Amino acid sequence: MRGSAHMLYVFIGLAVILLVVDRSQGDPRSQIISLTCQRQLENNDTTFIPNFVESVEKIVTQIRTSHGGTAVTDGTYVLAECFGDLSTDDCYACNTKARANLPTCFPNKGAQIFLDGCFMRTQDYNFFQEYRGSNDTAICGNITSSRVFEDSVRETISDVVRVAPKKKHYFARDAILSDTANESVYVLADCWDTLNESSCTECLNSAFESMVKCFPWSEGRALHTGCFIRYSNTEFLNPKPTRGKNVGKTVALVISVCVIAILLLASVIICYAWKRRSKLKREQGSDDTNLLELVKSSSLNFKYSTIEKATRYFSEANKLGQGGFGSVYKGVLQDGREVAVKRLFFNHRHRAADFYNEVNIISSVDHPNLVKLVGFSCLGPDSILIYEYLPNKSLDQFIFDAVKGKELNWEKRFDIIVGTAEGLVYLHENSKTRIIHRDIKAANILLDSGLHAKIADFGLARSYEEDKNHISTGIAGTLGYMAPEYIVHGQLTEKVDVYSFGVLILEMVTGKPNRTIYTSDDTRNLLSIVWEHFKNGSVEELFDPNLMLHNDADDNIKKDIQSVVHIGFLCTQEIPSLRPTMSMALQMLSNNIKPLPYPTNPPFIYQNDLQFKDFSAAYASVSTVSHSSFDPR
């Protein structure tokens, strides 16, 4: 009996090996090579992001049956293309990385991103037939190779450039193998499916010409508007899909040796799989039933129909605004309570358990300077979060308004700054679960009837983190408020919130948003402008006129404001470790830390020449990401 079992295990191992060899996973090659942001800003950025999200969701469906796709939503055009050697799963993985990182360019009108396995672009016009552009370039390696290798590269690229336009999806690959180390050549060429044969030919010929500068480097990539070429002396191409012939021969050989054992093996596997599937279905059904009962019994759960009635079926007249996560509507519950209903862009029914757990975490947070969660709904067609309603809406509608700004004198503004700091200290240090907000900005600071600060949207970025298919994975924050280490390297600590808080301070003092200012000679943002005045001792010139500090009696107030600006720059220092914690910043605001240390330079992000290396050290020699601009929404 033991001998038979042993033989069975041997054949099981053999069968598994056979299956695994044929079905090995490829490489999605999702390393970022280049990210380019168009300089012009979108006129209506509140709709541009939802339009982009809707378009990429359409493309996801197309990718399941092809290697790319296009979509148009209310004037937002999106194109995605995977290179021809990627499998459907690898294409999906690469596309997910692209659509998570492309939105870092928003609110600019257009952006494009090249990864080693795919490409994505979005614009506010139809660019689908374009194949030449001002951003066409080549990126070269930094290791030289032999003349033999250079000749082989020229020959191989010439062949794929000639063949690719005649293929169904404009894709071609080739390789020349050599016994000499580092002299093998691997080449890939691909045009976007939206081109025709003539345009593809012109694009690839132009890309070939731009790659000449890379010879005799061991690696090169041509990144053009309508096509992509890559060569290397290291094999990067995924294996060609097998047609099952080799596996058929191997299986036939095994069957000829031991037919009975294979049949026995098949019977055992089928029986086991059937039992396993039945068990999983029972367990899944049990889990779903338990979760459904748990959600329905929660005191925070609202029926979707109740929310519809409260908001008059999400009437435009009830709409209060729209942010990065969803649209907000005013609602009136049956008991007369006024609430703010956030209708999220993404439905969480496919991961209701995670969403329910997030809601429980958010609802457990209780602090005077945090907006209170009243309830939720996740079983209807939309995922809903319900908050207390604050009639004065958000801080940005005051400090950036020439009329309403007069309602906030310095005393009230300072109270809002301190209240925001106290709310962040609670999130970072005192709550049961540490929460990093990631999106501190004036629009997320709501004001109650007494104009006291209440932080909104905490926990939402965390809620989206679990779902790797969402745009929010790449951009949990607003450009202009995001710390440089978070933008460039994805490093997330509490110091990201500290940085955003510092930017918020400067906006409250000046009454101006941290938007980029373009001039003929320079490109600057609010941070750099205030810093120059701070160094020169003239920051008073930038105080918001709505503060109306004109009398000599206001000199003490001016000194207080200058100290707060000082704290703002301590919070926005480029090196995260130099920034204070929020509790330290609160102590500084309370005059409990004196004298204040002098801040180091804040990060000056000049849009025209910002470049930084890709996250993967393995591609550091060739992978460059370049942003044309970083601006707030």
C-alpha positions in Angstrom: 0.0 0.0 0.0 2.8 2.4 0.9 4.6 1.5 -2.3 1.6 2.3 -4.3 1.1 5.6 -2.5 4.8 6.4 -3.1 4.4 5.7 -6.8 1.2 7.8 -6.9 3.1 10.8 -5.3 5.9 10.4 -7.9 3.4 10.6 -10.8 1.6 13.5 -9.1 4.9 15.3 -9.0 5.6 14.5 -12.6 2.2 15.7 -13.7 2.5 18.9 -11.8 6.0 19.5 -13.3 4.6 19.0 -16.8 1.7 21.4 -16.2 4.0 24.0 -14.6 6.6 23.9 -17.3 4.0 24.7 -20.0 2.1 27.3 -17.9 4.9 29.3 -16.4 4.2 33.0 -15.9 5.8 35.7 -18.0 7.1 39.0 -16.9 4.7 42.0 -17.2 7.8 44.3 -17.3 5.9 46.9 -15.3 9.0 49.1 -14.6 8.4 52.7 -15.4 10.6 54.1 -18.1 9.2 57.6 -18.7 6.3 59.7 -17.4 5.6 62.9 -19.3 3.1 65.6 -18.2 1.8 68.2 -20.6 2.3 71.7 -19.4 -1.2 73.1 -19.9 -3.7 72.7 -17.1 -7.1 71.2 -17.5 -9.9 73.8 -17.4 -12.3 71.5 -15.5 -10.2 69.1 -13.4 -13.2 68.1 -11.2 -14.7 66.1 -14.2 -11.4 65.2 -15.8 -10.4 62.6 -13.2 -13.8 60.8 -13.1 -13.7 60.8 -16.9 -10.3 59.3 -16.9 -11.4 56.6 -14.3 -14.4 55.7 -16.4 -12.3 55.5 -19.6 -9.7 53.2 -18.1 -12.4 50.9 -16.7 -13.6 50.5 -20.3 -10.1 49.7 -21.5 -9.7 47.0 -18.8 -12.6 45.2 -20.4 -11.0 45.5 -23.8 -7.6 44.2 -22.5 -9.3 40.9 -21.6 -9.7 40.1 -25.3 -6.9 42.2 -26.9 -3.6 43.8 -26.1 -4.9 47.3 -25.8 -7.8 49.6 -26.2 -9.1 53.1 -26.5 -11.9 54.9 -24.7 -13.5 58.4 -24.8 -15.6 59.9 -21.9 -16.9 63.4 -22.3 -13.9 64.7 -24.2 -11.2 62.7 -22.2 -9.4 60.4 -24.6 -7.3 57.4 -23.3 -5.2 54.9 -25.2 -3.5 51.8 -23.7 -1.3 49.4 -25.5 0.6 46.3 -24.3 3.6 45.0 -26.2 2.9 41.8 -28.2 4.9 39.3 -26.1 2.9 39.9 -22.9 0.2 37.4 -21.9 -3.3 38.7 -21.1 -2.6 38.5 -17.4 0.8 40.3 -17.7 -0.8 42.9 -19.9 -3.5 43.5 -17.2 -0.7 43.8 -14.5 1.3 46.3 -16.6 -1.8 48.3 -17.5 -2.7 48.5 -13.8 0.7 50.0 -13.0 0.3 52.5 -15.8 -3.1 53.7 -14.9 -2.1 54.0 -11.2 0.8 56.3 -12.0 -0.4 58.3 -15.0 -2.8 60.4 -12.8 0.1 62.0 -10.9 0.2 64.4 -13.9 -3.4 65.7 -13.1 -4.7 68.4 -13.4 -2.6 68.8 -16.6 -4.4 68.4 -19.9 -2.4 65.4 -21.0 0.1 62.8 -20.0 1.8 59.7 -21.3 3.7 56.9 -19.6 6.0 54.2 -21.0 6.6 51.1 -19.1 8.8 48.2 -20.3 5.8 46.2 -21.1 3.1 48.7 -22.0 2.1 52.3 -22.8 -0.7 54.6 -21.8 -1.7 58.2 -22.8 -4.5 60.5 -22.1 -5.5 63.9 -23.6 -8.4 66.2 -24.0 -8.4 65.7 -27.8 -8.4 62.8 -30.2 -4.7 61.8 -30.6 -5.3 58.2 -31.6 -3.8 58.5 -35.1 -0.7 60.6 -34.0 2.7 58.9 -34.5 5.1 61.8 -34.2 5.5 64.3 -31.4 7.9 66.7 -29.6 8.5 64.2 -26.8 9.8 61.5 -29.1 13.2 60.3 -27.7 15.6 57.5 -27.1 17.0 56.3 -23.8 20.3 54.5 -23.9 22.2 52.2 -21.5 25.6 53.0 -20.1 27.6 49.9 -20.9 29.4 49.7 -24.2 29.5 46.6 -26.3 31.5 45.2 -29.3 31.3 46.2 -32.9 30.0 42.7 -33.7 27.1 43.4 -31.3 26.4 46.8 -32.9 26.2 45.2 -36.4 23.9 42.6 -35.1 21.7 45.2 -33.5 21.4 47.2 -36.7 20.5 44.1 -38.7 17.9 42.8 -36.2 16.2 46.2 -35.7 16.1 46.7 -39.4 14.3 43.3 -39.8 11.7 43.9 -37.1 11.0 47.5 -38.4 10.4 46.0 -41.8 8.2 43.1 -40.5 6.1 44.8 -37.7 3.9 47.1 -39.9 2.7 44.0 -41.9 1.7 42.0 -38.8 -1.9 42.0 -37.4 -1.1 44.0 -34.3 2.1 45.8 -35.7 4.3 43.7 -33.4 7.6 41.9 -34.2 10.4 40.4 -32.2 13.7 38.8 -33.1 16.9 37.5 -31.5 20.4 36.7 -32.7 22.1 34.3 -30.3 25.9 34.3 -29.8 28.2 32.0 -28.0 30.3 35.0 -27.0 29.2 36.7 -23.7 27.1 39.8 -24.1 26.9 39.6 -27.9 23.4 38.1 -28.2 20.8 40.5 -29.4 17.1 40.7 -28.4 14.8 43.2 -30.2 11.1 44.2 -29.9 9.2 46.6 -32.0 5.5 47.6 -31.6 3.1 50.2 -33.0 -0.2 51.2 -31.5 -3.2 49.5 -33.0 -4.9 52.8 -33.8 -2.3 53.5 -36.6 -2.4 52.2 -40.1 0.4 50.3 -41.8 1.9 53.5 -43.4 1.9 55.5 -40.1 3.4 52.5 -38.3 6.2 52.2 -40.8 7.0 55.9 -40.6 7.0 55.8 -36.8 9.3 52.8 -36.6 11.7 54.2 -39.1 11.9 57.5 -37.1 12.4 55.5 -33.9 15.2 53.5 -35.5 16.9 56.7 -36.5 16.7 58.1 -33.0 18.2 54.9 -31.6 21.4 55.3 -33.6 22.8 57.4 -30.8 22.6 54.4 -28.5 25.1 52.4 -30.5 27.3 50.7 -29.3 25.6 50.8 -25.9 24.3 47.4 -24.8 20.7 48.5 -24.4 18.4 51.1 -25.9 14.8 52.1 -26.1 13.0 54.4 -28.5 9.9 56.1 -27.0 7.9 57.6 -29.8 4.3 59.0 -30.0 3.0 56.0 -31.9 5.5 53.2 -31.4 8.2 51.6 -29.2 11.5 49.8 -29.9 13.8 48.1 -27.5 17.0 46.2 -27.9 19.3 44.6 -25.4 22.1 42.0 -25.0 20.1 40.5 -22.1 17.0 38.5 -22.9 13.9 40.4 -21.8 11.3 38.9 -24.2 8.7 36.6 -22.8 8.6 33.1 -24.1 6.4 32.6 -27.2 3.1 30.9 -26.4 3.3 27.1 -27.0 0.8 25.3 -29.0 0.9 22.2 -26.8 3.0 20.0 -29.2 5.9 19.5 -26.8 3.6 18.8 -23.9 1.6 16.4 -26.0 4.7 14.4 -26.8 5.8 14.3 -23.2 2.4 13.2 -22.0 2.2 10.6 -24.8 5.6 9.2 -23.6 4.4 9.1 -20.0 1.1 7.4 -21.0 3.0 4.9 -23.0 5.1 4.0 -20.0 2.4 3.8 -17.4 -1.2 4.3 -18.7 -2.8 2.8 -15.6 -0.9 5.1 -13.2 -1.9 8.2 -15.2 -5.5 7.2 -15.3 -5.4 6.6 -11.5 -3.7 10.0 -11.0 -6.4 11.7 -13.1 -9.1 10.0 -11.1 -7.5 11.1 -7.8 -7.0 14.7 -9.0 -10.6 15.0 -10.3 -12.0 13.6 -7.1 -9.9 15.8 -5.0 -10.7 18.9 -7.1 -14.4 18.2 -6.9 -14.3 17.8 -3.1 -12.1 20.9 -2.7 -14.4 23.0 -4.9 -17.5 21.9 -3.0 -15.8 22.7 0.3 -14.7 26.2 -0.9 -18.2 26.9 -2.2 -19.7 25.9 1.1 -17.2 28.0 3.0 -17.5 31.0 0.7 -21.3 30.8 0.9 -21.0 30.7 4.7 -18.6 33.7 4.7 -20.9 35.7 2.4 -23.9 34.9 4.5 -22.2 35.9 7.7 -20.9 39.1 6.2 -24.3 40.0 4.9 -25.9 39.4 8.3 -23.1 41.5 9.9 -23.5 44.4 7.6 -27.3 44.4 7.8 -27.2 44.3 11.6 -24.7 47.2 11.9 -26.1 50.3 13.4 -24.2 52.3 10.8 -25.8 50.5 7.8 -28.3 52.4 5.7 -30.5 51.0 3.0 -29.5 52.4 -0.4 -33.2 53.4 -1.0 -33.0 55.5 2.2 -30.0 57.4 0.9 -31.7 57.9 -2.5 -34.7 59.5 -0.8 -32.5 61.6 1.5 -30.6 63.1 -1.5 -33.7 63.3 -3.8 -32.1 60.5 -5.8 -28.7 62.3 -6.0 -30.2 65.4 -7.4 -27.8 67.9 -8.9 -29.5 70.6 -6.8 -28.3 68.7 -3.7 -24.8 68.3 -4.9 -22.3 70.0 -2.7 -19.1 69.2 -4.6 -16.8 66.6 -5.9 -13.3 65.4 -4.8 -10.8 62.7 -5.7 -12.8 59.9 -4.2 -16.4 60.8 -5.1 -19.2 63.3 -5.3 -20.8 64.8 -2.1 -24.6 65.5 -1.8 -26.6 67.1 1.0 -29.2 64.8 2.4 -32.0 64.9 4.9 -32.8 61.7 6.8 -36.3 60.7 7.9 -35.6 61.9 11.4 -34.8 65.4 10.0 -31.0 65.1 10.4 -28.9 66.9 7.7 -26.1 64.7 6.4 -23.4 64.9 3.8 -23.5 61.8 1.5 -20.3 60.8 -0.3 -21.1 58.7 -3.3 -17.7 57.0 -4.1 -16.5 56.6 -7.6 -15.8 52.9 -7.0 -18.2 50.2 -5.9 -16.8 48.0 -3.1 -19.3 45.1 -3.4 -16.5 42.8 -4.7 -14.6 43.4 -1.4 -17.4 44.3 1.0 -15.6 42.7 3.9 -12.6 45.0 3.6 -14.8 48.1 3.1 -16.9 47.1 6.1 -13.7 46.8 8.2 -12.5 50.2 7.0 -15.9 51.8 7.9 -15.6 50.4 11.4 -12.1 51.9 11.8 -13.2 55.3 10.5 -16.3 55.3 12.7 -14.3 54.5 15.8 -12.3 57.7 15.4 -13.8 60.4 17.6 -12.3 63.8 18.0 -13.8 67.4 17.9 -11.6 68.3 14.9 -12.5 65.2 12.8 -15.7 65.0 10.8 -18.0 62.3 12.3 -19.0 59.3 10.2 -22.8 58.7 10.6 -23.2 55.6 8.4 -22.5 53.8 5.2 -24.1 51.6 2.5 -22.2 49.0 0.5 -24.9 46.6 -0.7 -26.4 48.8 -3.4 -25.1 49.9 -6.8 -22.9 52.5 -5.2 -20.7 52.6 -2.1 -21.8 55.3 0.2 -20.3 57.1 3.2 -22.5 59.3 5.3 -21.1 62.2 7.4 -22.3 64.9 9.6 -23.3 67.9 7.6 -21.3 71.1 8.1 -23.1 74.2 6.8 -20.0 76.3 6.2 -18.5 73.7 3.9 -14.8 73.8 3.3 -11.9 76.2 4.2 -10.9 76.8 0.5 -14.2 78.5 -0.1 -13.2 81.1 2.4 -9.5 81.8 2.2 -9.4 81.8 -1.6 -12.4 84.1 -1.9 -12.0 87.8 -2.0 -15.3 88.4 -0.2 -15.7 85.5 2.2 -12.1 85.7 3.2 -12.9 88.7 5.2 -14.9 86.5 7.6 -11.7 84.9 8.8 -9.5 87.3 10.7 -6.2 86.0 12.0 -7.6 84.9 15.3 -10.1 82.6 13.5 -7.4 81.4 11.0 -5.0 80.5 13.8 -7.8 78.6 15.6 -8.4 76.6 12.4 -4.6 75.9 12.1 -4.4 74.7 15.7 -7.6 72.6 15.3 -6.2 71.0 12.2 -3.0 70.2 14.0 -4.9 68.7 17.0 -6.9 66.5 14.6 -3.8 65.2 12.9 -2.1 64.5 16.2 -5.0 62.4 17.1 -4.9 60.5 13.8 -1.2 59.9 14.1 -0.8 59.1 17.7 -4.0 58.7 19.8 -6.4 56.7 17.7 -6.6 53.0 18.0 -5.4 52.5 14.5 -2.7 54.8 13.1 -4.1 56.8 10.2 -2.1 58.8 7.7 -4.5 61.1 6.0 -2.4 61.6 2.8 -4.7 64.4 1.5 -4.5 67.3 3.9 -5.6 70.4 1.9 -8.0 73.4 2.3 -10.8 71.6 0.6 -10.6 68.8 3.2 -10.8 71.1 6.2 -14.5 71.7 6.8 -15.9 74.4 9.1 -18.7 74.0 11.6 -21.2 76.8 12.5 -18.6 78.4 14.8 -15.9 78.2 12.0 -13.9 75.5 13.8 -11.9 73.1 11.8 -13.0 69.5 11.1 -10.8 67.2 9.0 -12.7 65.3 6.3 -11.8 62.2 4.2 -9.4 60.7 6.7 -9.2 56.9 6.1 -10.5 57.1 2.5 -7.1 56.8 1.0 -6.4 53.8 3.3 -9.7 52.3 2.3 -8.7 52.3 -1.4 -5.2 51.0 -0.7 -6.4 47.4 -0.7 -7.7 47.5 -4.2 -4.7 47.5 -6.6 -6.9 48.1 -9.6 -7.9 51.6 -8.6 -6.5 54.9 -9.7 -6.3 55.8 -6.0 -3.5 53.4 -5.4 -1.2 55.6 -7.4 -2.5 59.0 -6.2 -3.8 59.2 -2.7 -3.3 62.9 -2.5 -3.4 66.2 -4.3 -0.5 67.6 -6.2 0.8 70.8 -4.6 0.3 69.4 -1.1 2.1 66.0 -1.6 5.5 65.6 -0.1 8.3 65.0 -2.6 9.4 61.6 -1.2 5.8 60.4 -1.5 5.5 61.6 -5.2 8.9 60.2 -6.3 9.5 57.1 -4.2 6.1 56.3 -2.7 7.6 56.6 0.9 4.6 57.0 3.2 5.0 58.2 6.8 3.3 60.7 9.1 5.8 63.3 7.7 3.7 63.3 4.5 0.8 64.8 6.4 3.2 67.2 8.2 4.4 68.5 4.8 0.8 69.0 3.6 0.0 70.8 6.8 2.9 73.2 6.2 1.6 74.0 2.7 -1.8 74.7 4.2 -0.3 77.1 6.7 1.2 79.2 3.9 -2.1 79.2 2.0 -3.9 80.5 5.1 -1.4 83.2 5.6 -1.3 84.4 2.0 -4.8 83.6 0.9 -3.4 82.1 -2.3 -3.4 78.4 -3.4 -0.2 76.6 -4.0 -0.5 76.6 -7.8 2.3 76.9 -10.2 3.0 80.3 -11.7 4.4 80.3 -15.2 6.4 83.3 -16.5 8.7 83.8 -19.5 11.8 83.3 -17.3 10.8 80.9 -14.6 8.3 78.4 -13.2 7.5 78.8 -9.5 5.0 77.9 -6.9 3.7 79.5 -3.8 6.2 77.7 -1.6 9.2 79.0 -3.4 7.8 82.6 -3.6 7.1 82.8 0.1 10.5 81.2 0.9 12.3 84.0 -0.9 10.4 86.6 1.1 11.0 84.6 4.3 14.7 84.6 3.8 14.7 88.3 2.9 12.6 89.2 6.0 9.8 90.6 3.7 7.2 87.9 4.2 4.8 90.5 5.5 4.3 91.7 1.9 2.5 88.5 1.1 0.0 88.5 4.0 -3.6 88.1 2.8 -5.1 91.6 2.3 -8.3 90.2 3.8 -6.5 90.0 7.2 -6.7 93.9 7.1 -3.5 94.4 9.2 -2.9 98.1 8.6 -2.6 99.6 12.1 0.4 99.8 14.3 -1.6 97.9 16.9 -1.4 95.0 14.6 2.4 94.7 14.9 2.1 91.9 17.5 -0.3 90.0 15.2 2.2 90.4 12.3 5.0 88.9 14.5 2.7 86.0 15.4 2.0 85.4 11.8 5.7 85.4 10.9 6.3 82.8 13.6 3.5 80.6 12.1 5.1 81.0 8.6 8.4 79.9 10.2 6.6 76.7 11.5 5.1 76.2 8.1 8.6 76.0 6.6 9.8 73.7 9.3 7.0 71.4 8.2 7.8 71.6 4.5 11.6 70.9 4.7 12.7 68.6 1.9 14.3 66.0 4.1 11.4 64.2 6.0 13.5 63.5 9.1 14.0 67.2 9.6 10.3 68.0 9.7 8.7 68.0 13.2 6.0 65.5 14.2 2.5 66.9 14.3 2.6 66.9 18.1 5.9 68.9 18.0 4.3 71.3 15.5 1.4 71.7 17.8 3.8 72.5 20.7 5.5 75.1 18.4 2.1 76.7 17.7 1.4 76.9 21.4 4.8 78.7 22.0 6.0 75.8 24.1 9.2 75.3 21.9 11.5 78.3 21.7 13.5 79.4 19.9 12.4 77.8 16.7 15.2 76.2 14.7 15.9 77.7 11.3 14.3 75.7 8.5 16.3 74.2 5.6 15.3 74.7 2.0 11.9 73.4 1.0 11.8 71.3 -2.2 11.8 73.5 -5.2 10.1 71.5 -8.0 10.9 73.3 -11.2 8.6 71.8 -13.8 10.8 72.1 -16.8 13.7 69.9 -15.7 12.6 67.6 -12.9 14.0 64.1 -13.5 14.3 61.2 -11.1 15.3 57.6 -11.3 12.9 54.7 -11.6 12.1 52.8 -8.4 13.8 49.7 -9.7 17.6 49.7 -9.1 18.0 47.1 -11.8 16.8 49.6 -14.4 18.5 52.7 -12.9 20.9 53.0 -15.8 18.1 53.5 -18.4 14.9 54.2 -16.6 14.1 57.9 -16.3 10.9 59.5 -15.3 10.4 63.1 -16.3 7.5 65.4 -15.3 6.7 68.5 -17.1 4.8 69.9 -14.2 3.5 69.3 -10.7 0.4 71.4 -9.9 -2.4 71.2 -7.4 -5.9 70.1 -8.5 
